[in-house]
Amino acid sequence: MAKQVKVLAECKDCGGTGLYTGMNCHEGATNVCISCGGTGAKEISYTPFTGRNEKKGVKRVFSNASWRALFTGKHVFDDGTMIDFSKYGCSYEDWKKGAEPKPLP
C-alpha cells in the first residue's frame, strides 16, 4: 500500500487569501479565515494512486442500476417481475480485466 503524502495546499474556503467574507460581512468588512487561520494554506494528506484496490465480497458489477436493488442471480420483485441478474453486468474478475458490464433491461 502506498504511503500517505502531506503537502501544503491553497485553502479552499478562502481561495488562498487568508480572509473569509461571509454573508454577514458588509462594506468591505471580512474575517480571518478560521479554516487556515489566515495563512491562506492548509496541510492536506493523500495517498498517491498506484492502481485500483481490491473490493472484498464483490461478485458481480453493474453499470446502470442506481434505481433498483441489485442481486447476483434470479430475483422476484414485489410486483412479480423476475430478473436473472446473472445475465447482466459482468463478474468482478472480468471487470478487473477490462470487461464492460452488460446493461440491465
Order of alpha helices (4+ residues) and beta strands (2+ residues): beta-beta-beta-beta-beta-beta-beta-beta-alpha
